[in-house]
Amino acid sequence: MSYWRWWQLPLFLLPSFNLFFSQSLNAQSITPAADGTGTVIQHQNHTYQIEGGISSDKNLFHSFRSFGLQPEEIAHFLTRPQIENILGRVTGGNPSLIQGLIRVTGSDANLFLLNPAGWIFTEGASLDVPGSFAVSTANRLGFAGGFFRVLGDNDYRQLTGPPTQFIFDTEQHGSILNEANLAVETGEDLYLVGRSVVSTGTLSAPEGRIAIAAIPGQNKLEISHSESLLTLVVDATPLNGNPEITG
């Protein structure tokens, strides 16, 4: 297992980090965004069944107004065998509080979730995904033919192939806090990519790669694909063109 870590908040900042989230979070649910993406959510008992969305070649895109789970709740992404990547954005402006299970069935798809307002995984959060899992506060995800934007319209026809970049092109991005035991299957990858990241839980990716990446300023994080595994490479040139080196 490879373990990549670029930068992480020191633990003495954790109380203030928790305070930020506690002031921003209320009881949450999963609701689709009314933006024409076609995400359909059926809520039965403790399960949110997530279907629909927009397909582009082997990618499936979803858009959520809110994305949060209470304890024992399940976010169940249903997909089709040909789908290789599921990509979701959260547009409502509130951090996502995950206290339950995120699950993918129907294919071995990777799951990418973007919410610039932030993410918090409590001790009760867990994963049941067959592919790699990436959660980020980036406001855009780059592809060879275009960008998947969290806010605004997207030309989904251009968003084919695997994603190539996490892009942070505004100064205002939320943080990621993980208190959970998050694990993916053997050979898959697990990524937490945000403006600031704290993980006090455990991350497990047997024979895969784990990355905790905190991206300063207006920067992008490039994703290269080698033998179907994701490798993250920090682009040291900010989007405004002024070089910046962090350690």
C-alpha positions in Angstrom: 0.0 0.0 0.0 1.4 3.4 -1.0 0.6 6.4 1.3 0.8 9.9 0.0 0.4 12.9 2.3 1.0 16.5 1.2 -0.1 18.6 4.1 -2.4 18.2 7.1 -3.8 20.4 9.8 -1.9 19.9 13.1 -4.0 18.1 15.7 -4.0 21.1 18.1 -6.3 22.9 15.5 -8.8 20.1 15.7 -11.2 21.7 18.3 -11.6 24.8 16.1 -11.9 22.6 13.1 -14.8 20.8 14.8 -16.3 24.1 15.8 -16.4 25.3 12.2 -18.4 22.3 11.2 -20.7 22.3 14.2 -21.7 25.9 13.3 -22.4 24.9 9.7 -24.2 21.5 10.0 -27.7 20.6 10.7 -29.6 17.4 10.2 -29.1 16.5 6.5 -30.6 14.4 3.9 -29.8 13.6 0.2 -31.8 15.8 -2.3 -31.3 16.2 -6.0 -30.4 19.5 -7.5 -33.0 21.0 -9.8 -30.6 21.6 -12.6 -31.6 19.2 -15.3 -29.0 16.5 -14.4 -31.8 14.0 -13.9 -30.6 12.5 -10.6 -33.4 10.5 -9.1 -33.5 9.7 -5.4 -35.9 7.2 -3.8 -35.9 7.3 0.1 -37.2 4.1 1.7 -36.6 3.3 5.3 -33.0 4.2 6.0 -31.8 4.0 2.3 -31.5 6.7 -0.3 -31.5 4.9 -3.7 -29.7 7.0 -6.2 -30.4 6.5 -9.9 -30.7 8.5 -13.1 -28.1 11.1 -13.8 -26.4 11.9 -17.1 -24.2 9.3 -18.8 -21.2 10.3 -21.0 -19.5 7.2 -22.5 -18.4 5.3 -19.3 -19.0 8.1 -16.9 -22.2 8.8 -14.9 -22.8 12.2 -13.4 -25.1 13.2 -10.5 -26.0 16.5 -9.0 -27.2 17.0 -5.4 -28.6 20.0 -3.6 -27.6 18.4 -0.3 -25.7 15.2 0.5 -25.7 14.0 4.1 -26.4 10.8 6.0 -27.7 10.3 9.6 -26.5 7.2 11.6 -27.5 3.9 10.0 -28.6 5.6 6.8 -27.3 4.4 3.4 -26.5 6.3 0.2 -26.9 3.6 -2.5 -25.6 4.5 -6.0 -27.1 2.1 -8.5 -25.3 2.0 -11.8 -24.9 -0.1 -15.0 -22.1 -2.6 -15.9 -20.5 -0.3 -18.5 -20.0 2.6 -16.1 -16.4 3.0 -14.8 -16.7 6.3 -13.0 -19.5 7.9 -10.9 -19.1 11.6 -10.3 -21.3 13.6 -8.0 -21.4 17.3 -7.1 -23.1 19.0 -4.1 -24.3 22.5 -5.1 -26.2 23.7 -2.0 -23.4 25.5 -0.2 -23.5 23.5 3.0 -20.9 21.0 4.2 -21.8 17.3 3.9 -22.1 15.4 7.2 -21.7 11.6 6.6 -22.6 9.4 9.5 -23.8 6.3 7.6 -22.8 4.1 4.7 -21.9 5.0 1.1 -22.5 2.1 -1.3 -22.1 1.4 -5.0 -23.6 -1.5 -6.9 -24.2 -2.4 -10.5 -20.5 -2.1 -11.7 -17.0 -1.8 -10.4 -17.1 2.0 -10.8 -14.9 4.5 -9.0 -16.8 7.1 -7.0 -15.8 10.8 -7.0 -17.7 13.3 -4.8 -17.2 17.0 -4.9 -18.5 19.6 -2.3 -16.5 22.8 -2.1 -18.3 23.6 1.2 -16.6 20.7 3.0 -17.0 17.1 4.2 -17.1 15.5 7.6 -17.1 11.7 8.1 -18.0 10.7 11.7 -16.9 7.6 13.5 -20.0 5.8 12.2 -19.3 6.5 8.5 -18.2 3.7 6.2 -17.8 2.6 2.6 -19.0 -0.3 0.5 -17.6 0.6 -2.9 -16.1 -1.8 -5.5 -13.7 0.8 -7.0 -11.6 3.7 -5.8 -13.1 6.4 -3.7 -12.3 10.1 -3.8 -13.9 13.0 -1.9 -12.8 16.6 -2.5 -13.7 20.2 -1.9 -12.4 21.1 -5.4 -14.9 23.2 -7.4 -14.0 21.6 -10.8 -12.9 18.2 -12.0 -10.8 18.2 -15.2 -11.1 15.8 -18.1 -9.3 15.6 -21.4 -12.2 17.4 -23.1 -13.5 19.8 -20.5 -14.5 20.4 -16.9 -17.1 19.0 -14.5 -18.1 22.2 -12.6 -19.8 22.1 -9.2 -21.6 25.3 -10.0 -23.0 26.2 -13.4 -23.6 24.3 -16.6 -21.6 21.4 -18.0 -21.2 20.0 -21.5 -21.3 16.4 -20.4 -20.7 15.2 -24.0 -17.1 16.4 -23.6 -16.5 14.7 -20.2 -15.4 11.2 -21.3 -12.6 9.1 -20.1 -11.2 9.2 -16.6 -10.8 12.5 -14.7 -7.4 14.1 -14.9 -7.4 17.1 -12.4 -8.8 18.3 -9.1 -9.0 22.1 -9.7 -9.2 24.7 -6.9 -9.7 28.1 -8.7 -11.3 30.1 -5.9 -9.9 31.0 -2.5 -13.0 29.9 -0.6 -13.0 26.1 -0.1 -14.2 24.0 2.8 -12.2 21.5 4.8 -12.4 17.7 5.2 -12.5 16.0 8.5 -12.4 12.2 8.8 -13.1 10.5 12.1 -14.2 7.2 10.5 -12.6 3.9 9.4 -12.8 4.2 5.7 -11.7 1.3 3.5 -11.8 0.3 -0.1 -11.3 -3.1 -1.8 -7.8 -4.6 -2.5 -6.0 -2.8 -5.3 -8.3 0.3 -5.2 -7.4 3.8 -4.1 -8.7 6.2 -1.4 -8.3 10.0 -1.6 -9.2 13.0 0.6 -8.4 16.1 -1.4 -9.3 19.5 0.1 -8.1 22.9 1.1 -7.3 21.5 4.6 -7.6 17.9 5.7 -7.6 16.2 9.0 -7.9 12.4 9.4 -8.1 11.1 13.0 -9.7 7.8 11.8 -8.2 5.1 9.8 -7.8 4.8 6.0 -7.3 1.4 4.4 -6.5 0.5 0.8 -4.8 -2.9 0.6 -2.3 -3.0 -2.3 -3.8 0.4 -3.4 -2.9 4.0 -2.7 -4.0 6.4 0.0 -3.6 10.2 -0.4 -4.4 13.0 2.0 -3.8 16.1 0.0 -4.4 19.7 1.2 -4.1 22.2 -1.7 -3.1 25.8 -0.9 -4.3 28.8 -2.9 -5.6 28.5 -6.4 -3.9 25.3 -7.6 -4.7 22.0 -9.3 -3.9 18.5 -8.4 -3.2 16.3 -11.5 -4.3 12.7 -11.7 -2.2 10.4 -13.9 -3.4 6.9 -14.7 -1.0 4.0 -14.7 -2.2 0.5 -14.9 -5.7 1.6 -13.9 -4.4 3.0 -10.6 -4.6 6.7 -9.8 -1.4 8.6 -9.1 -1.6 12.2 -7.8 1.0 14.7 -8.8 0.9 18.2 -7.3 1.1 21.0 -9.9 3.4 23.5 -8.2 2.3 26.4 -10.5 -0.8 28.1 -9.1 -3.6 28.9 -11.6 -2.7 32.6 -11.5 0.8 31.8 -12.9 2.9 32.7 -9.8 5.0 29.8 -8.7 4.5 28.6 -5.1 6.3 25.8 -3.3 4.8 24.2 -0.2 6.2 21.7 2.1 
